Amino acid sequence: MVVLAFLAARHFATSPWPLSGGQPGVLVAVCLLLLLAQGFKAWGWGRLFAAGERPRPLALAAGNGGAALIGVVLPGRFDDAMRVAVVRRYPGCRAGVRALCLSLVMLGLIDSVALAPLAAAAAVLGGGIGVRAGLTVVAAAGIAAAGLLVALPRLVGSNRASRFRLGRWLNPRTTSMRRLSQAWALVSACWLLRALASFLLLGTLGVGFSFPLALLLLCAGAAAAAVPVGLAGAATQVGAGAAALIAAGVGSSQALAVTLAVGGLGVLTGAAIFLAAIVWRVGLSLATTRIAACPPQGGGTSARSGS
């Protein structure tokens, strides 16, 4: 982290920060949209747990915030380990590590399903042959993920699956179609808010207000995040987003500025949620300790009256 901060400071000492050319009001709106998207993502993630194991929404939001921070310096999939660690250590969490890992697998499938219509829309609206081919792959992956989610409850509930220990463990933890639909709606709202944030950033940073480019940027970053192991989570997404914008005809400097701004604001909003969760838990613990340390009022007077 220290080396990364040093290199970033050295770079931006001679080059302007990408957000320096944006309108402050638009940037504030983008941050609010990203924060709201984080809330919808955490809410949708919570629908994938059984009722008796469901963590609190703030714990899930803190897990996503911690993942945004750890993705800056560590390779891909370490962000998922950070999510599991933060949520598991959050006070009151009743979900085990296996249940958390299962929920993340389901969340990844729902992300693919939610991105499928956005990728299809971006492919129809424009772009070169290579860009359209990549977006078609993203849309096809979403359709395949939807088929798997629909078939999973039937597969897990079959007599053949019940013969195995894994099948018996998965059966009560398999998400019903109703909760899957709720999670899909909430996660879709998250991606739509992020697409709107990308749309505003493209406009305020000089590229132009363009929904096709916003959807392209969003799908490219999501596809890079799905890579099993990358050089680094945030760096991989920034590189994929910049490459997609350049392939769509955006200048290299503008493309890099936009993707850096998207990645930077994503990390900042994630860090804000993570720190807010820590402050909330510390304040709640201090308040509980103070209440427990204070003697009940009237206790001493009653004792003296009795004696």
N, C-alpha and C positions, 0 to 999 in steps of 0.2 A: 504493500500500500504506500509506503514511503517513497519507493522508487517510482511508482506510477504518478504520485503527486508531484515529485520533482520534475519528471519528464513533461507532465501536463503544464506545470508552471513555466518551464523553460520554453515550451512551444508557444503558449499564449502571451508570453512576455513580448514577443516580436510579431505575433499575429493576433488579429482581433478575435474576441470570443464570438462564436456564431450567433449567440442571442443578442449581441450588442446592437444589431441593426433592426431588431424587432420592436414593435409597438408595445409598450408596457401593459396596456389594457388587454391586448390580445394574449400576451404571455401569461398574465394572471388567469385569464379564462382557460387557457390550455392547462395550466396547473390544476385548476378546479375540476376540469373534465377528467384529468388523469387520476386525481384523488377519488372522484366519484366512481370511475371505472374500477379502481382497486376495491372499493366497497362492494360493487356488484360481483366482482370475481370472488371475493371472500364469501359472500352470501351464497353464490352458486356452488362453491366448493363445499360449504357446509351441508347442502342437500344430499351429498353423496355418502354421508355417514349414517349409520343406524341411529335411531333416536337415543338410545342409551349411551352411545359413544361420541355424539356430536360435540366437537369443541365449540368454544364461544367464537362469535364472528370476529372479535378483536384479536383473538389468538391467531385465527387464520389470516387476517389482514397483516398482522405482525410477521407471520411466516413469509408471506409474499414480499413484504418490505425487506426482510433480512435476505431473501433470495436475490432481490435487486442489488443489494450491496455486495454480496459475495460473488455475484456474477461479473463484477468489474475486474476481479483479480484472479479468479480461479476458473479452471476449464468448465465446459458444459457439464450438466447433471450434478455438479456440486451445489447448484442452487436448490435442487430438489432435496438434497441432504440437509441443507440449511432450513428448508421449510419443515422437514420432519423434526429436526432438533429444536427449533423455536416452538412449534406447536406442542411437541411432547413435553417440553420443560415448562410450558405455561401453566400456572396454577389452575387446578380444577380440570385438567385434561384427563379424560377417561379412555381415550383411544390409544391403543398400543401402536408400536412401530409398524407392524404388519398391516393394520387397518389404515394407517396413514399412507403407507406406500400404495396400497390398493386404491385409495381415494385419489392419489396423484395420477395413477394410470388411467383411471376413469376420467379425471379432469383433463388429461391430455387428449383423450378421445373426443370429449365434448368440445374442447378447443378446436379440433379439426372439423367437427360438424358445424360449429358456429362460423368458422372461416370459409366454409365451402360456398355459400351464396355470395359472400363478398369477393372471393376469388373469381367465381363465375361472372359476376357483374364487371369486375375489372378486365377480364379477358374479352368480354363483349364490347366494352366501351372503347378499347383501343390498345395500341402497343404493337411492337414488332412480332415476328413469328416466334422468336425465342422467348420473349416475354409472355406471349399468350400460351405457349407450350408449358412454361413453368407454372403459370396460374391454373392451367387445366390439370396439371398433376396435383396441385394443392386441392382443387375442387374434387378430383377423383378420390384423393385420400380421405376427404371429409365424408364422401358418400360411403366408402368402405367402412369408415369408423362408425357411421350411423347404423349400417347393417350389423356390425359386431355388437353394438350396444343393444340393439333390438333382440338379437339372438342370444345374448349372454344369459338373461334370466332363465330361459328355457333350457339352455345347455347345462347350467349349474344345477337346476332343479330336477334333472333327469335321474333315473335310477342308476344308470351307469356311473354318473359323477358321484353319487352318494356312496359308492363303494370305496372311494379314496378319501384319505384324511383331508386333503386340500379341498375337495368338493364339499365335504361336510362343513368345513370352516367357511367356505365362500357362500354357501346357501343362505344362511341368515343375514349375511352382509351384502348380498347382491341388491343393488338399487332398483326399486320398482320403476315401472314406466312413468308413473306420476311424478316421482321425485326426479327422474331423469329429464322429464319435460321441463320441470321447474328449473333445474340446474342449467339446461340448455338455454332457456329464456334469459336467465340472469347473466350467463356468460356471453350470450349474444349481445345483450345490452352493454356489457363491458367492452366488447370489440367495436361496437358502433360508436361508443363514446371516444375510444382511442382513434378511430378513423376520423371523427370530427376534429379531434385535437391535431392530428396530422394535417388535415385540410387547412386548419387555421395557421399552423406553422409554415406550411408551404406558401401561403399567401403573405404572411408578415415577413418572411425571410427573402422575398423577392422572386421566388419561383413562379408564383401565381396560384390562385385558388382553383384547384383541380381535384375533383373527386376521384377520377381514374388514377391519378398519381398517388393520392392519399391511400387508396385501397391497395395499389401496387406496393407502396412502401410498407404498409401494414402486413401484407401477406408475405413479403420477402423476409421481414424480420421474424415473423412467426415460423416460417419454414426453416430459417437458420437456427431458431431456438429448439426445433425438434431434432436437430442433429444429435446423435448419441454423445459424441465427445467433440468439442471444438477447442480452438486455441484459448478462447475465453468467451463466456456467455455474451456479455455486452459487446465485446469487440467483434465477434462473429456476426451479431445482428446488425451492427453499424456497417460492417463491410458488405453484407448481403444487401442491405437497404440502399447503400450508395451505388453498388453495382447495378441494381435494378433500375434506379433512377437514371443512371448514365445510359443504360441500354434503351431507356425510353426517350432519350434525347436531351436530358438535363445536363448542364455543364458540370464538370467534375468537381469544381470548387463549391458550387451551390449544392450539389448532391451531398458532398461530405459535410457541409455546414448543416444541412437539414437533418441528416442522420445523427450527427453528433448532438444536435439540439434535442432530438427525440430521445436519444439514449440518456443524455444528461438530465433532462427533466424527469424521465422515468426513474432514474436513480435517486434524484432529489425527493420526489414524492414518496418513493418507497422508504427512503431514510426517514422522512417526516413521520410516516405512519409507524415505523418501527420504534422511533424515539418516543412518539406519543403513547404507544402501548407500554413502554418501559416506565414513563413518567406516571401513567395512570395506575400501574400495578404498584409502584413504589409509594405513591400517595395513598392508595387504598390500604396498603400494608401498614403504613405509619398511622393512619386513622384508626385501623383496627387495634393496633398496639396501644395507642393512646386511650381508646375506650376501655380496653381490658385492664389497663393500669389504674384507671380512675375508680375509686371505691364507689359503690352505689350511694346515691344521696339519701340521707335520712337514716343510714345504717347505724352511725354512732349515736344519734339521738334516741333511737329505739332501744339500743343496748343500755343507755344510761337510765331510761325510763323504766326498763324492766328490773334493773338492779335496785 
